[in-house]
Amino acid sequence: MRQRYRRRPDQAVTAVRLALDFDGFLAYRKWGHEQRAQAGDWLVDNGGEVYTVAADSFARSYRELSPGRWIKAAPVWAERAARAGSVATKEGLTAYQAGDWLVSNGADGSDAYAIAAARFEQLYELDSEG
């Protein structure tokens, strides 16, 4: 059952917008699959894990704390995966294992991604307002 969660307030990321005149990254490998990034997307360092976030998703989800430091302020909806699989993200596919968390930025399950169980529990807490 999907529930609403919030990013823990002490879990900020470092992020830089790819504000360049370029055709995007052709591809990079992450989470067991090929990922892509476009001009305007964001390069995020989340506690040493580096990845890109689509520009529209970042704009809806993150709030700047100070130059280069951001917190995911929007809630997410998440549920534990019953079995291994992969989920389509805006950047590519993400593989996950049974017990990992399937997370979406939209209450309807849209703008989805997956996070390993231990990492999810470190980053998120149940949203008491949701």
Stockholm file with secondary structure:
# STOCKHOLM 1.0

chainA/1-130         MRQRYRRRPDQAVTAVRLALDFDGFLAYRKWGHEQRAQAGDWLVDNGGEVYTVAADSFARSYRELSPGRWIKAAPVWAERAARAGSVATKEGLTAYQAGDWLVSNGADGSDAYAIAAARFEQLYELDSEG
#=GR chainA/1-130 SS CCEEEEECTTCCEEEEECCSSSCCEEEEEETTEEEEECTTCEEEEETTEEEEECHHHHHHHEEEEETTEEEECSCEEEEECSSCEEEECSSBEEEECTTSEEEESSTTSCSEEEECHHHHHHHEEECTTC
#=GC SS_cons         CCEEEEECTTCCEEEEECCSSSCCEEEEEETTEEEEECTTCEEEEETTEEEEECHHHHHHHEEEEETTEEEECSCEEEEECSSCEEEECSSBEEEECTTSEEEESSTTSCSEEEECHHHHHHHEEECTTC
//
